[in-house]
Every structure is written in C-alpha cells, then in structure tokens.
C-alpha cells in the first residue's frame, strides 16, 4: 500500500519554488520517495500541492522530519516558501481507472 506525504504550501513565485524544488535539498529518492506529483489550483497561482509517495509511513514521516528540520527553515533551500506548509500523511485505500 502506498503512503503519501501531502504538502500544501504558499509560494511567492512558482518558478523560484520549482527551481529550488528541482535542486532536491531533502534528497527525495535517497530518503525513500518513489514518485511525486505537483498540483496547482487554477484560481491561486501562489499555492502548490505536492504529493510524495513512499512505501510506508515510517519513510514518509522520516522525510517530513527532514523537510521540517533541514529544508523549510533555510532561506537558501526554500526561498519562495511563505509561512508554514500544511502537511498530512495519507494512505491510498482504493483506486479505479476508467
């Protein structure tokens, strides 16, 4: 079963955020992430929703700790972040494709 770390954050500028995200300061793959998906609401250019998938909750929680401790407090690693991101760890319980 997949465990997802969902991060909802406000950014000053998406392109600036994306450049920092692409530098991968937290080491997503090295720390157990299997994939990510980035969403942007159509009515808010300053909001980003990021889903990071992990094999289990231990890995998701571990990566969340890295973000909180090493990435988000750093103006160099998270230059576009505004305020504290909202996070949730969720599990996929059902899926169906049409």
C-alpha positions as CSV (number, residue, x, y, z in Angstrom):
1,X,0.0,0.0,0.0
2,X,1.3,3.5,-0.9
3,X,1.7,6.1,1.8
4,X,1.6,9.7,0.6
5,X,3.0,12.8,2.2
6,X,0.8,15.7,1.0
7,X,2.3,19.2,1.4
8,X,0.3,22.3,0.8
9,X,2.2,25.5,0.7
10,X,2.1,29.1,-0.3
11,X,4.9,30.4,-2.5
12,X,5.9,33.9,-3.6
13,X,6.8,32.8,-7.1
14,X,6.2,29.3,-8.6
15,X,9.2,29.4,-10.9
16,X,11.5,30.3,-8.0
17,X,10.0,27.5,-5.9
18,X,10.3,25.0,-8.8
19,X,14.0,25.8,-9.3
20,X,14.6,25.2,-5.6
21,X,12.5,22.0,-5.7
22,X,14.5,20.7,-8.6
23,X,17.7,21.0,-6.6
24,X,16.3,18.4,-4.2
25,X,17.7,19.7,-1.0
26,X,15.9,17.0,1.0
27,X,17.1,14.1,-1.2
28,X,13.7,12.7,-2.1
29,X,14.8,9.4,-3.8
30,X,17.7,8.9,-1.3
31,X,15.2,9.1,1.5
32,X,12.6,6.7,0.2
33,X,10.3,8.8,-2.1
34,X,9.1,6.7,-5.0
35,X,7.3,9.4,-7.0
36,X,5.9,12.9,-6.7
37,X,3.0,14.8,-8.2
38,X,2.7,18.6,-8.2
39,X,-0.7,20.3,-8.3
40,X,-1.6,24.0,-8.6
41,X,-5.1,25.3,-8.1
42,X,-6.4,27.1,-11.1
43,X,-7.6,30.0,-9.0
44,X,-4.5,30.6,-6.9
45,X,-1.1,31.0,-8.6
46,X,0.6,31.1,-5.2
47,X,-0.5,27.7,-3.9
48,X,1.3,24.4,-4.6
49,X,0.1,21.0,-3.5
50,X,2.8,18.3,-3.6
51,X,2.2,14.6,-3.1
52,X,5.2,12.5,-2.4
53,X,4.7,8.7,-2.4
54,X,6.6,6.3,-0.1
55,X,6.4,2.6,0.6
56,X,5.4,3.1,4.2
57,X,4.5,5.7,6.9
58,X,8.0,5.4,8.5
59,X,9.7,6.6,5.4
60,X,7.1,9.4,4.9
61,X,7.4,10.6,8.5
62,X,11.2,10.5,8.1
63,X,11.2,12.6,5.1
64,X,8.7,15.1,6.7
65,X,11.2,15.4,9.5
66,X,14.0,16.3,7.0
67,X,11.8,18.9,5.4
68,X,10.9,20.5,8.7
69,X,14.5,20.4,10.1
70,X,16.7,20.9,7.1
71,X,14.8,22.4,4.2
72,X,12.0,24.7,5.2
73,X,13.9,26.7,7.8
74,X,16.6,27.6,5.2
75,X,16.0,30.7,3.0
76,X,18.6,29.2,0.6
77,X,16.8,25.8,0.3
78,X,13.2,27.2,0.4
79,X,13.5,30.7,-1.0
80,X,9.9,31.1,-2.3
81,X,8.1,29.4,0.7
82,X,5.6,31.7,2.6
83,X,4.7,30.7,6.1
84,X,4.5,27.1,7.4
85,X,3.3,24.4,5.0
86,X,0.3,22.3,5.9
87,X,1.1,18.6,5.8
88,X,-0.7,15.3,6.0
89,X,0.3,11.7,5.7
90,X,-2.4,9.7,3.9
91,X,-2.8,6.2,2.6
92,X,-4.4,5.1,-0.6
93,X,-7.3,2.7,0.2
94,X,-8.9,2.4,-3.2
95,X,-8.3,3.4,-6.8
96,X,-10.0,2.7,-10.0
97,X,-9.2,3.9,-13.6
98,X,-11.9,4.3,-16.3
